[in-house]
């Protein structure tokens, strides 16, 4: 595995200010980071997080920002769908729309478009290749409303040369590989695609990650990687990379064979292991793939 294309998601170190988190990540061996859109790591609002200072902090330790793990496109619905999983709330919900591009209110859709553009501009400023985007409320029934706005986003992203990836994260649109591909084809831009997350596909939608990769591989713009196992009672727990159900060498071989040019972000989420140790454990495991 080309470790120069490996990053780690800053979510594991969200309890550290970004300067401290960046140092921990760099000391673990990484040259790149995926920055989470959540204070204290990143905000769409400069009064909450100065992007120039964030960039300087990364540069100070020799770390490159590879991807912005933003939640734009889906408003508060997008954030809460993932934040509740971590026991988080949205501190200032009034800053965002209710359900982004799935809204029936034109003013909300326009506001969401401006926040997507702000995220794209941040990606440019911070030197990131890509950013995460949501397809509204992630309901396939909402796609007729969402698609025209995603096309506008893709047009702006193409101008700025930023790739937008919709992460596989639920049983909805993002968790159905064929629907993901249909959406990507409808948007019709290489700057809108899929953020492939094999473990999420298995855990959240019961989808075979191998079959999903075969279906989606021509539209994958970014990758998040973690691992887990199910015990005899069907209970799930996260484990170190390579100790669970995901075959990472196979994934890398398939993606590279399909011409994938993006990064591989390692996402540490193991209970009972200090994340300051865990991000390094993940890095060392990835070196063996």
C-alpha positions as CSV (number, residue, x, y, z in Angstrom):
1,X,0.0,0.0,0.0
2,X,1.3,3.4,-0.9
3,X,1.4,5.1,2.5
4,X,1.7,8.5,0.8
5,X,-1.9,8.1,-0.2
6,X,-3.0,7.1,3.3
7,X,-4.7,9.6,5.7
8,X,-6.6,9.3,8.9
9,X,-10.0,10.7,9.8
10,X,-9.6,13.4,12.5
11,X,-12.9,12.3,14.2
12,X,-11.0,9.9,16.5
13,X,-9.1,13.0,18.0
14,X,-12.1,15.4,18.0
15,X,-11.5,16.0,21.8
16,X,-8.1,17.6,20.8
17,X,-7.8,21.1,19.2
18,X,-6.8,20.6,15.6
19,X,-3.1,21.7,16.2
20,X,-2.7,19.0,18.8
21,X,-4.6,16.4,16.7
22,X,-2.4,17.2,13.7
23,X,0.7,16.6,15.7
24,X,-0.5,13.3,17.0
25,X,-1.4,12.2,13.5
26,X,1.9,13.3,12.1
27,X,3.8,11.6,14.9
28,X,1.9,8.4,14.1
29,X,3.5,8.4,10.6
30,X,0.7,9.9,8.5
31,X,1.4,12.5,5.8
32,X,-2.3,13.3,5.3
33,X,-5.5,13.9,7.3
34,X,-9.2,13.9,6.6
35,X,-10.6,16.8,8.6
36,X,-14.0,16.5,10.2
37,X,-16.5,19.3,9.9
38,X,-17.2,19.7,13.6
39,X,-15.7,22.2,16.0
40,X,-12.9,22.2,17.2
41,X,-11.6,20.7,13.9
42,X,-13.5,22.5,11.2
43,X,-16.5,24.8,10.7
44,X,-18.2,26.3,7.7
45,X,-18.2,29.5,9.7
46,X,-14.8,31.4,10.0
47,X,-15.7,32.9,13.3
48,X,-15.8,29.4,14.7
49,X,-12.7,28.1,13.0
50,X,-10.1,30.2,11.1
51,X,-9.3,28.1,8.0
52,X,-6.0,30.0,7.4
53,X,-4.9,29.1,11.0
54,X,-6.0,25.5,10.5
55,X,-4.0,25.2,7.3
56,X,-0.9,26.7,9.0
57,X,-1.2,24.2,11.9
58,X,-1.2,21.3,9.4
59,X,1.7,22.8,7.5
60,X,3.7,23.4,10.7
61,X,3.9,19.6,11.3
62,X,4.2,18.6,7.7
63,X,0.7,17.3,7.2
64,X,-1.4,17.7,4.1
65,X,-5.2,18.0,4.2
66,X,-6.5,15.3,1.9
67,X,-10.3,15.5,2.3
68,X,-12.9,17.5,4.2
69,X,-15.5,15.2,5.9
70,X,-18.3,17.8,5.6
71,X,-22.0,17.1,5.9
72,X,-23.3,19.6,3.3
73,X,-26.2,18.7,1.1
74,X,-28.3,17.3,3.9
75,X,-28.5,20.0,6.5
76,X,-29.2,19.0,10.1
77,X,-30.7,15.7,8.9
78,X,-27.3,14.8,7.4
79,X,-25.4,15.7,10.6
80,X,-27.7,14.1,13.1
81,X,-27.9,10.9,11.1
82,X,-24.2,10.4,11.9
83,X,-23.7,12.5,15.0
84,X,-26.3,10.7,17.1
85,X,-24.3,7.6,16.5
86,X,-21.5,9.2,18.5
87,X,-23.8,10.7,21.1
88,X,-23.4,14.2,19.7
89,X,-26.0,16.9,19.1
90,X,-25.8,19.9,16.7
91,X,-24.9,22.9,18.9
92,X,-26.3,25.5,16.6
93,X,-29.0,23.9,14.4
94,X,-30.2,27.3,13.2
95,X,-27.0,27.6,11.2
96,X,-28.1,24.9,8.9
97,X,-31.2,23.8,6.9
98,X,-33.5,21.1,8.1
99,X,-32.9,18.5,5.3
100,X,-30.8,20.3,2.7
101,X,-31.7,19.7,-0.9
102,X,-34.6,17.5,0.1
103,X,-36.4,20.5,1.5
104,X,-39.6,21.7,-0.2
105,X,-38.6,25.3,0.6
106,X,-36.6,27.0,-2.1
107,X,-34.8,29.3,0.4
108,X,-33.5,26.3,2.2
109,X,-32.3,24.7,-1.0
110,X,-30.5,27.9,-2.0
111,X,-28.9,28.2,1.5
112,X,-27.7,24.6,1.2
113,X,-26.2,25.3,-2.2
114,X,-24.3,28.2,-0.6
115,X,-23.0,26.0,2.1
116,X,-21.8,23.4,-0.4
117,X,-20.0,26.1,-2.3
118,X,-18.4,27.3,1.0
119,X,-17.2,23.8,1.6
120,X,-15.7,23.6,-1.9
121,X,-14.0,26.9,-1.4
122,X,-12.6,25.6,1.9
123,X,-11.3,22.5,0.2
124,X,-9.5,24.7,-2.3
125,X,-8.0,26.9,0.4
126,X,-6.9,24.0,2.5
127,X,-5.4,22.1,-0.5
128,X,-7.8,19.1,-0.2
129,X,-8.5,16.9,-3.2
130,X,-12.0,16.0,-2.1
131,X,-14.9,16.6,0.3
132,X,-18.0,14.7,1.5
133,X,-21.5,15.6,0.4
134,X,-24.9,14.2,1.2
135,X,-27.8,13.6,-1.2
136,X,-30.3,15.5,0.8
137,X,-32.0,13.4,3.5
138,X,-30.7,10.2,1.9
139,X,-34.1,9.0,0.9
140,X,-34.3,7.7,-2.7
141,X,-37.8,9.2,-2.9
142,X,-36.3,12.7,-2.5
143,X,-33.9,12.4,-5.4
144,X,-36.0,14.2,-8.0
145,X,-35.8,17.3,-5.8
146,X,-32.1,16.7,-5.0
147,X,-30.6,16.0,-8.4
148,X,-30.9,19.5,-9.9
149,X,-29.1,21.0,-7.0
150,X,-26.4,18.3,-7.0
151,X,-25.8,19.1,-10.6
152,X,-25.2,22.8,-9.7
153,X,-22.8,21.6,-7.0
154,X,-21.0,19.4,-9.4
155,X,-20.6,22.3,-11.9
156,X,-19.1,24.5,-9.2
157,X,-16.8,21.6,-8.0
158,X,-15.6,21.1,-11.5
159,X,-14.7,24.7,-11.8
160,X,-12.7,24.4,-8.6
161,X,-11.3,21.0,-9.4
162,X,-12.7,19.4,-6.2
163,X,-14.2,15.9,-6.0
164,X,-17.3,15.4,-4.0
165,X,-18.1,12.0,-2.6
166,X,-21.4,10.7,-1.1
167,X,-20.4,8.3,1.7
168,X,-22.0,4.8,2.0
169,X,-23.6,5.3,5.3
170,X,-27.2,4.0,5.6
171,X,-30.0,1.9,4.2
172,X,-31.1,4.8,2.1
173,X,-29.7,6.2,-1.1
174,X,-26.0,6.0,0.1
175,X,-26.3,2.4,1.2
176,X,-27.7,1.1,-2.1
177,X,-24.8,0.7,-4.6
178,X,-27.0,0.6,-7.7
179,X,-28.9,3.7,-6.6
180,X,-25.5,5.4,-5.9
181,X,-24.4,4.6,-9.4
182,X,-27.7,5.7,-11.0
183,X,-27.4,9.0,-9.2
184,X,-23.7,9.5,-10.2
185,X,-24.6,8.9,-13.8
186,X,-27.6,11.3,-13.6
187,X,-25.3,14.0,-12.2
188,X,-22.9,13.2,-15.1
189,X,-19.7,14.7,-13.7
190,X,-16.5,13.1,-12.6
191,X,-16.5,15.6,-9.7
192,X,-19.5,14.0,-8.1
193,X,-19.2,10.4,-7.1
194,X,-19.1,7.9,-4.2
195,X,-17.1,7.8,-1.0
196,X,-16.7,4.0,-0.7
197,X,-17.0,2.7,2.9
198,X,-17.0,-1.1,2.9
199,X,-17.5,-1.6,6.6
200,X,-20.5,0.8,6.6
201,X,-22.1,-1.1,3.8
202,X,-21.9,-4.3,5.8
203,X,-22.9,-2.9,9.1
204,X,-25.6,-0.4,8.2
205,X,-27.3,-1.8,5.1
206,X,-26.2,-5.5,5.1
207,X,-24.6,-5.0,1.7
208,X,-21.8,-7.2,0.4
209,X,-18.9,-4.8,0.1
210,X,-17.2,-6.8,-2.7
211,X,-20.3,-6.8,-4.9
212,X,-20.8,-3.1,-4.0
213,X,-17.2,-2.3,-5.1
214,X,-17.7,-4.1,-8.4
215,X,-20.9,-2.1,-9.0
216,X,-19.5,1.3,-7.9
217,X,-15.8,1.2,-8.8
218,X,-16.0,3.6,-11.8
219,X,-17.6,6.3,-9.6
220,X,-15.5,6.1,-6.4
221,X,-13.8,9.4,-5.6
222,X,-12.6,8.8,-2.0
223,X,-12.4,5.9,0.4
224,X,-12.8,5.4,4.2
225,X,-11.5,2.2,5.8
226,X,-12.2,0.6,9.2
227,X,-12.8,-3.0,10.3
228,X,-15.1,-5.0,12.6
229,X,-16.4,-8.4,13.5
230,X,-19.8,-10.0,14.6
231,X,-19.6,-12.4,17.5
232,X,-21.7,-15.6,17.9
233,X,-24.6,-13.5,19.2
234,X,-24.5,-11.2,16.2
235,X,-23.1,-8.3,18.2
236,X,-20.7,-6.1,16.4
237,X,-17.5,-4.6,17.6
238,X,-14.7,-2.6,15.9
239,X,-11.2,-4.2,15.6
240,X,-7.9,-3.2,14.2
241,X,-7.5,-3.2,10.4
242,X,-7.0,-6.7,9.1
243,X,-8.4,-8.4,12.2
244,X,-12.1,-8.4,11.1
245,X,-14.3,-9.0,8.1
246,X,-12.8,-6.6,5.5
247,X,-10.2,-7.8,3.0
248,X,-8.2,-4.6,2.6
249,X,-5.5,-6.0,0.1
250,X,-8.4,-7.2,-2.1
251,X,-10.1,-3.8,-2.0
252,X,-6.8,-1.9,-2.8
253,X,-6.1,-4.3,-5.7
254,X,-9.6,-3.8,-7.2
255,X,-9.5,0.0,-6.8
256,X,-6.0,0.4,-8.3
257,X,-7.0,-2.0,-11.1
258,X,-10.0,0.3,-11.8
259,X,-7.7,3.3,-12.0
260,X,-8.6,4.9,-8.7
261,X,-6.4,7.9,-8.0
262,X,-7.7,9.1,-4.7
263,X,-6.6,8.6,-1.1
264,X,-7.4,6.0,1.5
265,X,-8.6,7.4,4.9
266,X,-8.3,5.1,7.9
267,X,-11.1,5.7,10.4
268,X,-10.3,4.6,14.0
269,X,-13.4,3.9,16.2
270,X,-12.4,1.1,18.6
271,X,-13.8,1.3,22.1
272,X,-11.4,0.7,25.0
273,X,-8.3,1.8,23.0
274,X,-7.0,5.3,23.3
275,X,-7.4,7.0,19.9
276,X,-3.9,8.5,20.3
277,X,-2.6,4.9,20.2
278,X,-5.2,3.6,17.9
279,X,-4.5,5.9,15.0
280,X,-0.9,4.7,15.0
281,X,-2.0,1.0,15.3
282,X,-4.1,1.6,12.1
283,X,-1.2,3.1,10.3
284,X,1.1,0.2,11.2
285,X,-1.6,-2.3,10.1
286,X,-2.1,-0.5,6.7
287,X,1.7,-0.8,6.0
288,X,1.2,-4.5,5.7
289,X,-1.4,-4.4,2.9
